[in-house]
Amino acid sequence: MTFRNAGWAQAARQAILGRLQERTGHWIDGEELEDVGGTLDGLRRMRELRDEGYIIDRRPNPIKGGRWQYRLSELSGEQLGLWRAEDW
């Protein structure tokens, strides 16, 4: 991965986190997060956020079969005081 790609991944991750935080506790369509994070990489960035300790729920979209919705738990990340791997 080049530095440019690593910087883009970090920016995409922050954009997705920002969108989830704006609507904490509310369901967001996966397509919206894909747009924010850049195509299918948006979902990859969300998995990275989970690895950082954020609690992101998912459920099947009740309207669009085969698609998913996501939400940031109201008790997530730093609010829970979770340790990340780099904190050890």
PyMOL commands that set and color helices and strands:
alter all, ss='L'
color gray80, all
select helices_A, chain A and resi 3-22+30-37+41-51+77-80+85-87
alter helices_A, ss='H'
color red, helices_A
select strands_A, chain A and resi 28-29+56-60+68-72
alter strands_A, ss='S'
color yellow, strands_A
deselect
rebuild
show_as cartoon
